[in-house]
Amino acid sequence: MLAVAAFAAIVIARLPASWVIPAPSPAFACADVDGSIWSGTCTGLTAQGSAVGDLTWNVHGLRLLMGKLSANMVLTRPGGSVRGDFDFGMGNSLTLHDVQANLPLDQSMKALMPAFRSLSGTANANVAFAHVVNDVVKQIQGRIEVHDLEDHDSNGVTPLGSFAVTFPGGGNGDPTGQLQDIGGPLAVQGTLRLMQDKPGLELNGYVTPRADAAPGLRQQLQYLGSPDPQGRRQFGPIQFTF
């Protein structure tokens, strides 16, 4: 019996990842799988037909004793990466710890977020904690920044600037972060709410054009109505669903 138990333990410890990774599907697929279920690599990961990058993982074995599948994961792609600890729970839940990301808003990323297809830039994130259930963010603590955001349309390229949203964490209800600009042609102060009744976000706040704002951008802001005595125009609620 001890020999059988030892043999089973060795098989599980060395079980090739390619034996347990699901076959390619329209949702997710790997061009190649290497390593074991405890420490492995998925090369050429795609999601919904869009290239995502290369994924490596290291499973925290001791946490399995607490009924949790937990792993440190690193996703690398041209010009960016995502790394952190991810706990997969029952009921399609996911908990994130100490996640750091630096990603370009390129074509493959925008394919996953059609509402922002006309935008380009670079996104940085430092998330200390987040809890997601059924693709809906229930809690989040951290800061997300978007740098050198530009809008591409039939009239050309319009620089929008750089922005940050900070989520304090805790509390009940929809997670809401403080939105502000961190440089560029628009001065922005407001909130960003992550909706729980449906995957998406809602923006509210005030915007003021700076001296270097393009004439076309100033003209677009006029659709928001007349400015207040401080020169600010109110926007929102503006909702985007995913």
C-alpha positions as CSV (number, residue, x, y, z in Angstrom):
1,M,0.0,0.0,0.0
2,L,2.9,2.4,0.8
3,A,4.4,1.6,-2.6
4,V,1.2,2.3,-4.4
5,A,0.7,5.6,-2.5
6,A,4.3,6.6,-3.3
7,F,3.8,5.7,-6.9
8,A,0.6,7.7,-7.1
9,A,2.3,10.7,-5.5
10,I,5.2,10.6,-8.0
11,V,2.8,10.4,-10.9
12,I,0.8,13.4,-9.7
13,A,3.9,15.4,-8.9
14,R,5.3,14.8,-12.4
15,L,2.0,14.7,-14.3
16,P,2.6,16.5,-17.6
17,A,0.6,19.7,-18.0
18,S,-0.4,18.7,-21.5
19,W,-2.4,15.8,-20.1
20,V,-4.7,18.0,-18.0
21,I,-4.8,21.3,-20.0
22,P,-8.2,21.3,-21.9
23,A,-8.1,20.8,-25.6
24,P,-8.1,24.0,-27.8
25,S,-11.5,25.8,-27.8
26,P,-12.9,29.1,-29.2
27,A,-12.5,30.6,-25.7
28,F,-8.9,29.6,-24.8
29,A,-6.1,27.7,-26.5
30,C,-2.4,27.1,-26.2
31,A,0.0,26.6,-29.1
32,D,2.2,24.4,-26.9
33,V,2.2,23.2,-23.3
34,D,5.3,22.3,-21.3
35,G,6.1,21.3,-17.7
36,S,3.8,19.8,-15.1
37,I,0.5,20.8,-13.6
38,W,2.5,22.3,-10.7
39,S,4.9,24.3,-12.7
40,G,4.4,24.8,-16.4
41,T,4.2,27.0,-19.5
42,C,1.4,27.7,-22.0
43,T,3.1,29.2,-25.1
44,G,1.0,31.1,-27.6
45,L,-2.1,31.5,-25.4
46,T,-5.2,32.9,-27.3
47,A,-8.5,34.1,-25.9
48,Q,-11.5,34.4,-28.2
49,G,-9.2,34.1,-31.1
50,S,-6.9,37.0,-30.1
51,A,-3.3,36.5,-29.2
52,V,-2.7,37.0,-25.4
53,G,0.9,35.9,-24.9
54,D,2.9,33.2,-23.0
55,L,1.7,32.1,-19.6
56,T,3.8,30.4,-16.9
57,W,2.5,29.2,-13.5
58,N,3.7,27.8,-10.2
59,V,1.0,26.2,-8.0
60,H,1.2,26.7,-4.2
61,G,0.9,23.1,-3.2
62,L,0.3,23.7,0.6
63,R,-2.8,25.9,-0.1
64,L,-4.5,22.8,-1.6
65,L,-4.8,21.6,1.9
66,M,-7.1,24.5,2.6
67,G,-9.2,23.7,-0.4
68,K,-7.8,26.4,-2.6
69,L,-6.2,26.2,-6.0
70,S,-3.6,29.0,-5.8
71,A,-0.8,29.8,-8.2
72,N,1.7,32.5,-9.0
73,M,1.2,33.3,-12.7
74,V,3.2,35.4,-15.2
75,L,1.8,36.4,-18.6
76,T,4.3,37.9,-21.0
77,R,3.5,39.5,-24.4
78,P,5.3,41.9,-26.7
79,G,5.6,45.2,-24.8
80,G,4.0,44.1,-21.6
81,S,3.4,41.6,-18.8
82,V,1.0,40.6,-16.0
83,R,2.2,38.9,-12.8
84,G,0.7,38.1,-9.4
85,D,-1.0,35.4,-7.2
86,F,-4.4,34.0,-8.2
87,D,-6.7,31.9,-6.1
88,F,-9.4,29.9,-7.9
89,G,-12.4,29.1,-5.8
90,M,-15.8,27.5,-6.0
91,G,-18.7,29.1,-7.8
92,N,-16.5,30.6,-10.6
93,S,-14.7,32.9,-8.2
94,L,-11.2,34.4,-8.5
95,T,-9.1,36.3,-5.9
96,L,-6.1,38.3,-6.9
97,H,-3.2,39.3,-4.7
98,D,-0.3,41.7,-5.5
99,V,-1.0,41.8,-9.2
100,Q,1.2,44.1,-11.3
101,A,0.5,44.7,-15.0
102,N,1.9,46.8,-17.8
103,L,0.1,46.3,-21.1
104,P,-0.2,48.2,-24.4
105,L,-3.7,48.9,-25.6
106,D,-2.9,47.2,-28.9
107,Q,-5.3,45.4,-31.4
108,S,-5.4,42.1,-29.5
109,M,-6.3,43.8,-26.2
110,K,-8.9,46.0,-27.8
111,A,-10.5,42.9,-29.4
112,L,-11.4,41.9,-25.8
113,M,-12.8,45.3,-25.1
114,P,-14.8,46.5,-28.1
115,A,-16.1,49.6,-26.4
116,F,-12.6,51.0,-26.4
117,R,-11.6,49.9,-29.9
118,S,-10.7,53.5,-31.1
119,L,-8.3,54.2,-28.1
120,S,-4.6,53.5,-27.9
121,G,-2.1,53.9,-25.1
122,T,-0.5,52.0,-22.2
123,A,-2.2,50.6,-19.1
124,N,-0.4,50.1,-15.8
125,A,-2.0,48.4,-12.8
126,N,-0.9,47.7,-9.2
127,V,-3.7,45.8,-7.5
128,A,-3.2,44.7,-3.9
129,F,-6.4,42.7,-3.7
130,A,-9.4,42.0,-5.9
131,H,-12.3,39.5,-5.8
132,V,-14.2,38.5,-8.9
133,V,-17.2,36.3,-9.2
134,N,-18.7,35.3,-12.6
135,D,-16.6,37.9,-14.3
136,V,-18.0,40.7,-12.0
137,V,-15.6,42.6,-9.7
138,K,-16.9,42.4,-6.2
139,Q,-14.0,44.1,-4.4
140,I,-10.8,45.8,-5.5
141,Q,-8.0,47.7,-3.8
142,G,-5.3,49.3,-6.0
143,R,-4.5,51.8,-8.7
144,I,-4.8,51.6,-12.4
145,E,-3.2,54.2,-14.8
146,V,-3.6,54.8,-18.5
147,H,-0.8,56.7,-20.1
148,D,-0.7,58.7,-23.4
149,L,-4.3,57.9,-24.3
150,E,-5.3,58.8,-27.9
151,D,-8.5,58.6,-29.8
152,H,-8.3,57.4,-33.4
153,D,-11.3,58.2,-35.6
154,S,-12.0,59.3,-39.2
155,N,-10.8,62.8,-38.3
156,G,-7.3,61.6,-37.3
157,V,-5.6,61.1,-33.9
158,T,-6.6,63.2,-30.9
159,P,-4.4,63.1,-27.8
160,L,-6.5,62.8,-24.6
161,G,-3.7,62.6,-21.9
162,S,-3.0,60.3,-19.0
163,F,-5.4,59.2,-16.3
164,A,-5.5,57.2,-13.0
165,V,-8.3,55.6,-11.0
166,T,-7.6,54.6,-7.3
167,F,-9.8,52.0,-5.6
168,P,-9.6,52.2,-1.7
169,G,-11.0,48.7,-1.2
170,G,-13.5,47.6,1.4
171,G,-17.1,48.8,1.7
172,N,-20.3,47.4,0.3
173,G,-22.0,47.9,-3.0
174,D,-20.3,48.6,-6.4
175,P,-16.5,49.2,-6.1
176,T,-16.0,52.9,-6.9
177,G,-12.6,54.5,-7.5
178,Q,-11.5,58.1,-7.7
179,L,-10.7,59.2,-11.2
180,Q,-8.2,62.0,-12.0
181,D,-5.9,63.1,-14.8
182,I,-2.2,62.8,-14.4
183,G,-1.2,65.1,-17.3
184,G,-2.5,66.0,-20.7
185,P,-4.9,68.4,-22.4
186,L,-7.8,67.6,-20.1
187,A,-8.2,68.3,-16.4
188,V,-10.5,65.5,-15.0
189,Q,-12.0,64.8,-11.6
190,G,-14.6,62.2,-11.0
191,T,-15.5,58.6,-10.2
192,L,-15.4,55.2,-11.9
193,R,-17.9,52.7,-10.7
194,L,-17.6,49.0,-11.5
195,M,-21.2,47.7,-12.0
196,Q,-22.2,44.5,-10.4
197,D,-25.6,44.0,-12.0
198,K,-23.8,43.6,-15.4
199,P,-20.1,43.5,-16.3
200,G,-19.1,47.1,-17.1
201,L,-18.3,50.5,-15.7
202,E,-19.8,53.9,-15.2
203,L,-18.1,57.3,-15.4
204,N,-19.1,60.5,-13.6
205,G,-17.3,63.7,-13.1
206,Y,-16.0,67.1,-14.4
207,V,-13.7,67.9,-17.3
208,T,-11.9,71.1,-18.2
209,P,-9.8,71.7,-21.3
210,R,-6.3,73.0,-20.7
211,A,-4.5,75.5,-22.9
212,D,-2.9,72.8,-25.1
213,A,-6.2,71.0,-25.9
214,A,-6.7,70.6,-29.6
215,P,-9.5,72.7,-31.2
216,G,-11.4,69.5,-32.2
217,L,-11.3,68.3,-28.6
218,R,-12.6,71.6,-27.3
219,Q,-15.4,71.4,-29.8
220,Q,-16.4,67.9,-28.7
221,L,-16.6,69.1,-25.1
222,Q,-19.3,71.6,-26.0
223,Y,-21.7,68.7,-26.4
224,L,-21.5,68.3,-22.6
225,G,-23.3,71.7,-22.1
226,S,-22.3,75.0,-20.7
227,P,-19.4,75.1,-18.3
228,D,-19.8,76.1,-14.6
229,P,-18.1,79.2,-13.1
230,Q,-14.9,77.3,-12.8
231,G,-14.9,76.4,-16.5
232,R,-15.8,72.7,-15.8
233,R,-18.2,70.6,-17.8
234,Q,-20.0,67.8,-16.2
235,F,-20.1,64.3,-17.8
236,G,-21.9,61.2,-16.9
237,P,-23.3,58.9,-16.0
238,I,-21.6,57.2,-19.0
239,Q,-21.8,53.4,-19.0
240,F,-19.7,50.9,-20.9
241,T,-20.7,47.2,-20.8
242,F,-18.3,44.3,-21.6
